[in-house]
Amino acid sequence: MELIVTIAVVAILASLAFPTVKGLKRRAEKAKCIGNMKSIFGGLNQFVLENNHWPQLPPGSEKWEEEDYFKWWIRQIEPYGIAPDVWLCASDEVNWEKGKSNLGAYSSYIPAEFNSHQYTPFRWNQPWLTERGDFHGKGAHVMMQDGSITTSQAPWGER
């Protein structure tokens, strides 16, 4: 009888703990994603400070395949210590699998395209980087020019 009661108590505790573990995993993925975006912000900021302009896509890039587009962005920021896997959100399962295979370059984030003037990325209240989807719920993460992270469902001024 004691064994049955013990098994029942353990089963109840396990059923209560399971959703908590799942929630912890989701929060850890979200924290890693925000960390990735902050790292990319550092690389983009260093690029702008060193080159006096935002990275400029070359002419004809509008005809590129998605893989080529992301490969170009990854190469621009890689010299500043931003590895290709930083461009992948752990919650973005589709692009994570593509990026970790030998298929090519993929990203969970889309960088903004600004003109070549040095101060344009800082002048407007526009995001520098946006998640490709709502991977964490409550809107896609959006990285602003000051490095802060908000969501697409929040007004730009609210962080």
C-alpha positions as CSV (number, residue, x, y, z in Angstrom):
1,M,0.0,0.0,0.0
2,E,2.8,2.4,0.9
3,L,4.4,1.7,-2.5
4,I,1.2,2.6,-4.3
5,V,0.8,5.8,-2.4
6,T,4.4,6.8,-3.1
7,I,4.0,6.1,-6.8
8,A,0.8,8.2,-6.8
9,V,2.5,11.1,-5.1
10,V,5.4,10.9,-7.5
11,A,3.1,10.8,-10.5
12,I,1.2,13.8,-9.2
13,L,4.4,15.8,-8.6
14,A,5.7,14.8,-12.1
15,S,2.4,15.9,-13.7
16,L,2.7,19.3,-11.9
17,A,6.4,19.7,-12.8
18,F,6.1,18.8,-16.5
19,P,4.4,22.1,-17.6
20,T,7.0,24.0,-15.6
21,V,9.9,22.4,-17.3
22,K,8.3,23.1,-20.7
23,G,7.9,26.8,-19.7
24,L,11.5,27.0,-18.5
25,K,12.7,25.7,-21.9
26,R,10.6,28.3,-23.7
27,R,11.9,31.1,-21.5
28,A,15.5,29.8,-22.0
29,E,15.0,29.8,-25.8
30,K,13.6,33.4,-25.6
31,A,16.5,34.6,-23.5
32,K,19.0,33.0,-26.0
33,C,17.2,34.7,-28.9
34,I,17.4,38.1,-27.2
35,G,21.1,37.4,-26.5
36,N,21.6,36.6,-30.2
37,M,19.9,39.9,-31.2
38,K,22.1,41.8,-28.8
39,S,25.2,40.2,-30.2
40,I,24.1,41.0,-33.8
41,F,23.5,44.6,-32.6
42,G,27.0,44.8,-31.4
43,G,28.4,43.6,-34.7
44,L,26.2,46.0,-36.7
45,N,27.2,48.9,-34.4
46,Q,30.9,48.0,-34.8
47,F,30.4,47.9,-38.6
48,V,28.8,51.3,-38.7
49,L,31.5,52.8,-36.4
50,E,34.3,51.3,-38.4
51,N,33.0,52.0,-41.9
52,N,30.9,55.2,-41.3
53,H,27.9,53.6,-43.0
54,W,25.3,50.9,-42.6
55,P,26.1,47.6,-44.6
56,Q,24.9,48.2,-48.2
57,L,23.5,45.4,-50.3
58,P,25.3,45.3,-53.7
59,P,23.4,46.2,-56.8
60,G,21.4,43.3,-58.2
61,S,20.8,41.8,-54.7
62,E,17.0,42.1,-55.2
63,K,17.4,39.0,-57.5
64,W,19.2,36.9,-54.9
65,E,17.8,33.8,-53.4
66,E,17.0,33.9,-49.7
67,E,20.1,31.9,-48.9
68,D,22.4,34.3,-50.7
69,Y,20.8,37.3,-48.9
70,F,21.5,35.8,-45.5
71,K,24.9,34.6,-46.5
72,W,25.8,38.2,-47.4
73,W,24.6,39.6,-44.1
74,I,26.4,36.9,-42.1
75,R,29.7,37.6,-43.9
76,Q,29.4,41.4,-43.3
77,I,29.1,41.0,-39.5
78,E,31.3,37.8,-39.0
79,P,34.6,39.8,-38.8
80,Y,33.1,41.4,-35.6
81,G,32.9,38.0,-33.8
82,I,29.3,37.2,-34.8
83,A,29.2,33.5,-35.8
84,P,26.6,32.2,-38.3
85,D,24.7,30.3,-35.5
86,V,24.0,33.6,-33.7
87,W,21.7,34.4,-36.6
88,L,19.4,31.4,-35.6
89,C,16.8,31.6,-32.9
90,A,16.5,28.3,-31.0
91,S,12.6,28.5,-31.3
92,D,12.8,28.9,-35.1
93,E,12.8,25.2,-35.8
94,V,12.5,25.4,-39.6
95,N,15.5,27.8,-40.1
96,W,17.5,26.2,-37.3
97,E,17.5,22.8,-39.1
98,K,18.4,24.5,-42.4
99,G,21.2,26.6,-40.8
100,K,22.7,23.6,-39.0
101,S,22.8,21.5,-42.1
102,N,25.2,21.9,-44.9
103,L,22.4,23.4,-47.1
104,G,23.6,27.0,-46.6
105,A,23.1,30.2,-44.7
106,Y,19.8,31.0,-43.0
107,S,18.6,33.5,-40.4
108,S,15.8,33.9,-38.0
109,Y,16.3,37.7,-38.2
110,I,15.9,40.2,-40.9
111,P,18.2,43.3,-40.8
112,A,16.9,46.7,-41.9
113,E,18.1,48.2,-45.1
114,F,19.2,51.9,-44.7
115,N,20.9,54.2,-47.2
116,S,24.6,54.7,-46.9
117,H,24.6,57.9,-44.7
118,Q,26.4,57.2,-41.4
119,Y,23.6,58.6,-39.2
120,T,20.5,57.1,-40.9
121,P,20.4,54.0,-38.8
122,F,20.5,56.2,-35.6
123,R,18.2,59.0,-36.8
124,W,14.8,57.4,-37.2
125,N,12.9,55.4,-34.7
126,Q,13.1,52.3,-36.9
127,P,14.2,48.8,-35.9
128,W,17.6,47.5,-36.9
129,L,16.6,43.9,-36.8
130,T,13.3,42.0,-36.7
131,E,12.5,38.3,-36.1
132,R,11.1,36.5,-39.1
133,G,8.1,35.2,-37.1
134,D,6.4,35.2,-33.8
135,F,8.5,32.3,-32.4
136,H,7.9,33.1,-28.7
137,G,4.3,34.4,-28.6
138,K,3.2,38.0,-28.1
139,G,4.8,39.2,-31.3
140,A,8.1,39.0,-33.0
141,H,11.2,40.5,-31.3
142,V,12.3,43.8,-32.7
143,M,15.7,45.3,-32.0
144,M,15.8,49.1,-32.0
145,Q,18.7,51.4,-32.8
146,D,19.7,51.8,-29.1
147,G,20.0,48.0,-28.7
148,S,16.8,47.6,-26.8
149,I,14.4,44.7,-27.7
150,T,10.7,45.0,-27.9
151,T,8.0,43.0,-29.6
152,S,6.0,43.7,-32.8
153,Q,2.8,43.9,-30.7
154,A,4.2,46.6,-28.4
155,P,4.3,50.2,-29.6
156,W,7.9,51.2,-30.6
157,G,8.3,53.5,-27.6
158,E,7.3,50.8,-25.1
159,R,10.1,48.4,-24.0
